[in-house]
Structures are given as C-alpha cells and as structure tokens.
Amino acid sequence: MLKYINRLLFSGLATILTIVAMTNMNATSLFMMYEPEPPKEN
C-alpha cells in the first residue's frame, strides 16, 4: 500500500513538474517572440 502511494505521489509530482516546465518553455518562447533580439553582452 505504501509503495502504491509513493508511486502515485511520484507520478503526480512528475506530472506537475512537466506542466510547469511546459508553461515555462511557452512563456520563454513568447518572450523570445516578443523580444526577437536579446541584448548582446559586450
């Protein structure tokens, strides 16, 4: 029973991390589209 709960928690955590990563990537891509040329370092 404990193994099943741990597996469920781990799968849920992985799903949450995947969703967060996807949203962060979408936000980053939107920002890159909004700002096509990032500031260059001298």
Buried (B, 14 or more C-beta within 10 A) or exposed (E): EEEEEEEEEEEEEEEEEEEEEEEEEEEEEEEEEEEEEEEEEE
